[in-house]
Amino acid sequence: MLEVSPLVKGSEKQPQRRNYSYNSDPQTCKNCIKFHPGMGGGGLRVEGPGGWDNQAIWFTPAAWTASEQKFHTLHFVLNASGENVTRIEGTNAGEAFEKPWANQLTDGQYLPAVSAWLDMGDGGPRGDW
């Protein structure tokens, strides 16, 4: 999750951009970036202001066991203009997808808070997801 700092001028205002909201609060200035390891197409999405719904990313992000316990890499390019890019890199060479989205999360001085968590797993003994 990326959440704008309260120190950013105007951060209390809801951006006047298309909001994609699945399980997030559309009235806040934060974005949740989610993807689905093991799901065909990956289902990468950006929830919140300026975001987009599930995108087919041309590769299936490997689940934990299938990837031999390798992490996927997420990159966020955040600009003071509010024009941003999210990029996901898979666990195999050449697996990458990126897409722009818009929400001002920084003013060039104050950075957003970044949080990460496991949304859900299969409940297996090793927590495969």
C-alpha positions as CSV (number, residue, x, y, z in Angstrom):
1,M,0.0,0.0,0.0
2,L,1.2,3.5,-0.8
3,E,-0.3,6.3,1.3
4,V,0.3,10.0,0.8
5,S,2.0,11.9,3.7
6,P,-0.3,14.3,5.5
7,L,2.6,16.8,5.0
8,V,1.9,16.9,1.2
9,K,-0.1,20.1,0.5
10,G,-3.6,19.1,-0.5
11,S,-3.3,15.5,0.6
12,E,-6.6,15.6,2.4
13,K,-8.4,16.2,-0.9
14,Q,-9.7,13.3,-3.0
15,P,-8.2,13.4,-6.4
16,Q,-10.6,14.1,-9.3
17,R,-9.6,11.0,-11.2
18,R,-11.1,7.6,-11.9
19,N,-11.0,5.5,-8.8
20,Y,-10.7,1.7,-9.0
21,S,-11.9,0.2,-5.7
22,Y,-12.3,-3.5,-4.9
23,N,-11.6,-3.9,-1.2
24,S,-10.1,-0.4,-0.5
25,D,-11.7,2.8,0.6
26,P,-12.2,5.1,-2.4
27,Q,-12.4,8.2,-0.2
28,T,-8.7,8.1,0.8
29,C,-5.5,9.2,-1.0
30,K,-3.8,5.8,-1.0
31,N,-3.3,3.0,-3.5
32,C,-3.0,-0.7,-3.0
33,I,-1.1,-2.7,-5.6
34,K,-2.1,-6.3,-5.8
35,F,-1.2,-9.4,-7.9
36,H,-2.0,-13.0,-7.7
37,P,0.8,-15.6,-7.8
38,G,-0.2,-18.8,-9.5
39,M,-3.2,-17.2,-11.2
40,G,-3.2,-17.3,-15.0
41,G,-2.5,-13.8,-16.2
42,G,-1.4,-12.6,-12.8
43,G,-4.3,-10.2,-12.2
44,L,-2.1,-7.1,-11.4
45,R,-4.2,-4.2,-10.2
46,V,-3.9,-0.8,-8.6
47,E,-6.7,0.0,-6.2
48,G,-7.6,3.5,-5.3
49,P,-7.5,6.9,-7.0
50,G,-6.3,6.7,-10.6
51,G,-5.9,2.9,-10.5
52,W,-7.1,0.1,-12.7
53,D,-8.7,-3.3,-12.4
54,N,-7.0,-6.7,-12.9
55,Q,-4.6,-6.7,-15.9
56,A,-3.4,-9.7,-17.8
57,I,0.4,-9.4,-17.6
58,W,1.3,-12.0,-20.3
59,F,3.0,-14.3,-17.7
60,T,1.7,-16.2,-14.7
61,P,3.6,-15.1,-11.6
62,A,5.0,-18.3,-10.0
63,A,3.6,-19.3,-6.6
64,W,6.0,-19.7,-3.7
65,T,6.8,-23.4,-4.2
66,A,6.8,-23.3,-8.0
67,S,9.3,-20.3,-7.9
68,E,11.6,-22.3,-5.5
69,Q,10.9,-19.6,-2.8
70,K,11.9,-16.6,-5.0
71,F,10.2,-13.3,-4.5
72,H,8.7,-11.2,-7.4
73,T,9.9,-7.6,-7.7
74,L,7.6,-4.6,-7.7
75,H,8.9,-1.2,-8.8
76,F,7.1,2.0,-8.2
77,V,8.0,5.2,-10.1
78,L,6.2,8.1,-8.3
79,N,6.3,11.6,-9.7
80,A,5.4,14.9,-8.1
81,S,3.1,15.4,-11.1
82,G,1.1,12.4,-10.0
83,E,1.9,10.4,-13.1
84,N,3.2,7.1,-11.8
85,V,4.3,3.7,-13.1
86,T,4.0,0.2,-11.5
87,R,6.2,-2.6,-12.8
88,I,6.2,-6.2,-11.8
89,E,9.1,-8.6,-12.6
90,G,8.6,-12.3,-12.3
91,T,10.9,-14.9,-10.9
92,N,12.1,-16.0,-14.4
93,A,14.3,-14.0,-16.8
94,G,12.3,-11.7,-19.1
95,E,9.1,-11.7,-17.1
96,A,8.0,-8.1,-16.8
97,F,5.0,-5.9,-17.2
98,E,4.5,-2.2,-16.4
99,K,1.6,0.2,-16.7
100,P,1.1,3.9,-15.8
101,W,-1.5,5.3,-13.4
102,A,-2.2,8.7,-11.8
103,N,-2.5,9.8,-8.2
104,Q,-0.3,12.4,-6.5
105,L,1.4,10.5,-3.6
106,T,4.4,12.8,-3.3
107,D,5.1,16.5,-3.9
108,G,8.8,15.8,-4.5
109,Q,9.7,16.5,-0.9
110,Y,7.6,14.1,1.2
111,L,7.5,10.4,0.3
112,P,4.4,8.2,0.8
113,A,4.2,5.5,3.5
114,V,4.8,2.0,2.1
115,S,3.2,-1.1,3.6
116,A,3.2,-4.7,2.5
117,W,1.3,-7.8,3.6
118,L,0.2,-11.2,2.5
119,D,-3.5,-10.8,1.5
120,M,-4.3,-14.5,1.7
121,G,-2.7,-17.9,1.2
122,D,-3.9,-21.4,0.4
123,G,-3.7,-22.5,4.1
124,G,-1.2,-25.2,3.3
125,P,1.4,-26.3,5.9
126,R,4.1,-24.1,4.3
127,G,1.8,-21.2,3.4
128,D,2.1,-21.7,-0.3
129,W,0.5,-18.9,-2.2
